Amino acid sequence: MIASWLVLAAAICTSLCGQVLLKAGTLGSGGFLHQLFRWQTILGLGFYGGAAMLYIVALRKLPMSVALPCTAASYIVVALIGHYAFGEALGAQKLAAIGLISAGVVLLATA
């Protein structure tokens, strides 16, 4: 069972890497097609595919009703990366939302 939790954590981290790479692929000039074929976008999509495979493995032992909501942990990290790496705003409302998401993930994972 611990291995399944580790695989789920790996899926979340892999998805997180994909999200950051997709964001990086949007930076700079050019239209949608130009951005779509940037190396960051292509690599980001590959990370998403890898995350899906890991998630499937995790679902073999973990209940979907627990595994999927635990992926919300990536929202917390993405908000922080967005703030520090991409200069996105992180005000009181977002911090409160991050706190609520954190509490929900912990509560659900320990249920």
C-alpha positions as MATLAB code, in Angstrom:
seq = 'MIASWLVLAAAICTSLCGQVLLKAGTLGSGGFLHQLFRWQTILGLGFYGGAAMLYIVALRKLPMSVALPCTAASYIVVALIGHYAFGEALGAQKLAAIGLISAGVVLLATA';
ca = [
       0.000    0.000    0.000;
       2.883    2.389    0.714;
       4.200    1.740   -2.788;
       0.856    2.872   -4.216;
       1.074    6.130   -2.276;
       4.608    6.650   -3.587;
       3.425    6.026   -7.143;
       0.594    8.518   -6.605;
       3.114   11.063   -5.302;
       5.260   10.433   -8.380;
       2.206   10.949  -10.609;
       1.457   14.248   -8.876;
       5.067   15.431   -9.215;
       5.220   14.381  -12.859;
       1.973   16.210  -13.587;
       3.343   19.251  -11.786;
       6.446   19.230  -14.004;
       4.156   19.008  -17.025;
       2.154   22.023  -15.886;
       5.271   24.129  -15.378;
       6.629   23.141  -18.782;
       3.298   23.965  -20.455;
       3.392   27.409  -18.850;
       6.990   27.879  -19.985;
       5.891   26.956  -23.501;
       3.449   29.865  -23.548;
       6.123   32.469  -22.870;
       7.525   34.484  -25.727;
       6.119   35.584  -29.022;
       4.262   33.618  -31.652;
       0.809   32.251  -32.142;
      -0.786   29.121  -30.770;
       0.816   26.748  -33.281;
       4.243   28.222  -32.601;
       3.722   27.736  -28.862;
       2.308   24.256  -29.382;
       5.512   23.044  -31.012;
       7.950   24.582  -28.551;
      10.128   21.993  -26.840;
       8.715   22.967  -23.441;
       5.151   22.309  -24.577;
       6.010   18.986  -26.175;
       7.970   17.869  -23.119;
       5.145   19.085  -20.858;
       2.627   16.979  -22.753;
       4.975   14.008  -22.412;
       5.125   14.551  -18.655;
       1.317   14.607  -18.564;
       1.249   11.272  -20.366;
       3.739    9.844  -17.888;
       1.688   11.179  -15.006;
      -1.405    9.456  -16.393;
       0.446    6.135  -16.554;
       1.645    6.483  -12.969;
      -1.850    7.458  -11.865;
      -3.266    4.310  -13.475;
      -0.752    2.214  -11.541;
      -1.696    3.967   -8.286;
      -5.404    3.328   -8.935;
      -4.770   -0.412   -8.905;
      -4.508   -0.279   -5.092;
      -5.895    3.092   -4.010;
      -9.569    4.059   -4.084;
     -10.321    6.610   -6.788;
     -12.333    8.606   -4.239;
      -9.078    9.199   -2.353;
      -6.480    9.236   -5.137;
      -8.056   11.877   -7.362;
      -8.669   14.475   -4.652;
      -5.069   13.964   -3.460;
      -3.905   15.233   -6.828;
      -5.181   18.616   -5.648;
      -1.905   18.828   -3.734;
      -0.368   19.910   -7.034;
      -2.573   23.035   -6.990;
      -0.721   24.216   -3.908;
       2.722   23.780   -5.428;
       1.628   25.207   -8.783;
       0.364   28.377   -7.096;
       3.723   28.817   -5.362;
       5.716   28.099   -8.525;
       3.472   30.471  -10.470;
       4.217   33.178   -7.941;
       7.958   32.697   -7.589;
       8.916   31.543  -11.098;
       6.398   33.401  -13.259;
       5.564   36.463  -11.135;
       1.875   35.607  -10.711;
      -0.056   37.309   -7.915;
      -0.489   35.430   -4.649;
      -2.838   37.448   -2.469;
      -4.730   36.708    0.716;
      -7.625   35.007   -1.086;
      -5.305   32.599   -2.925;
      -3.397   31.863    0.286;
      -6.684   31.093    2.052;
      -7.686   28.791   -0.813;
      -4.319   27.025   -0.604;
      -4.890   26.520    3.124;
      -8.327   25.026    2.507;
      -7.030   22.741   -0.237;
      -4.185   21.600    2.028;
      -6.555   20.830    4.860;
      -8.893   18.950    2.529;
      -6.119   16.830    1.033;
      -4.758   15.918    4.471;
      -8.238   15.143    5.812;
      -9.095   12.969    2.838;
      -5.754   11.163    2.713;
      -6.072   10.204    6.374;
      -9.709    9.103    6.109;
];
